[in-house]
Amino acid sequence: MPVIDLRSDTVTQPTAGMRRAIAEAAVGDEQKREDPTVLELQQRVAELLGQEAAVFVPTATMANQIALKLHGRPGDVLLAEEHSHVVIYEYGGPAAHAGLLTHGLRGNGGRLSAEQIRAAAAPSSKVADQRATILSLENTHNSAGGRVWPLDELEEVVSAARELGLVVHLDGARLLNAAAAQQVEPAAIAARFDTVTVCLSKGLGCPLGALLAGSAELIERAWREKHLFGGAMRQSGIVAAAGVYALDHHVERLGEDHARAGTLAVGLAAAGLPVDTERVETNFVQVDLEPLGLERAEALARLLDAGVGLSTTIHPTVLRAVTHLDITDEDVERAVELIPSALGLGVAAPR
Ligand SMILES: Cc1ncc(COP(=O)(O)O)c(C=O)c1O
């Protein structure tokens, strides 16, 4: 295990306070809708997102897949940015679970334009043509490097989709990072969508858990899908308690992760590494190895040897460093020394 673990914001350990909240959680049978902590978490997340209701599930993948099943029938077309999580990291779930045909669109910083949506969902010339019925957006966008959708662009794209009769889902696994970066309430982003996924086990520092939010009617239907996926649990308040704790203690602090990512990016760029500091909008920093002529496996091994964990991305030459709850200012300071030297720039820092 790397000493400074920047591989992902999913590597966090529950804090002492979170462990206490877990230990002391009031629990009940979730499937009977009797777990008070799950009910509290669902209520709070629905309010936070400006939606009527929310359902607790084990993972953000399950939340996304349930949403897509709610919105599409087999043979319908799902529009999504080509490198979005639902397209490249969910094992073909849209096809496997919902029978959807995914049409991946080329993004710009993980974002799509209204024109792209209009072109991809143009009215059919044949009566029997397959049709785009769902648009899934991702904010922040993982593969683009934690990039955030400007609100006006988001509104334009969602409006275009609505004009075309599409249902709109938001994979907001890191939605709270987007809201923190834009200094807006999460609802200012999320309320415009039919369904929204949020994840507890990323920047919020929980061991597991995610929620799908939407209208009361959709979330009632989502419960059936949750059972069908085997995701209906029993005394799951034991983990929902971590989520409630995170809403109280780990949302306000997300800006600290973003500030540390900014410091890391500036430090690495100053040391001569190919890092575009302009693209660091939240807690991700991307390092392009191409100009260094280094293979990513070799780079990762050298970094690990120096005690720093970075991870690969969908882009073959790009590594990423992600700040999170367990990364301190001192870790960032140290990483700014260790990463360039491990990648062959400057004088090797003493370990
Ligand atoms: C944007 C996005 N959506 C969904 C997920 C899936 O999360 P989980 O691992 O909880 O299924 C991830 C995980 O990295 C993600 O980055």
The ligand as a Gaussian input file, in Angstrom:
#p B3LYP/6-31G(d) Opt

LIG

0 1
 C      -18.727000       8.836000     -11.994000
 C      -18.877000       7.511000     -11.314000
 N      -20.061000       6.918000     -11.323000
 C      -20.262000       5.727000     -10.727000
 C      -19.231000       5.092000     -10.085000
 C      -19.494000       3.738000      -9.473000
 O      -19.325000       3.719000      -8.099000
 P      -19.366000       2.366000      -7.278000
 O      -17.974000       1.875000      -7.225000
 O      -19.925000       2.770000      -5.937000
 O      -20.292000       1.420000      -7.974000
 C      -17.963000       5.656000     -10.060000
 C      -16.843000       4.978000      -9.390000
 O      -15.697000       5.355000      -9.489000
 C      -17.778000       6.917000     -10.696000
 O      -16.586000       7.518000     -10.721000

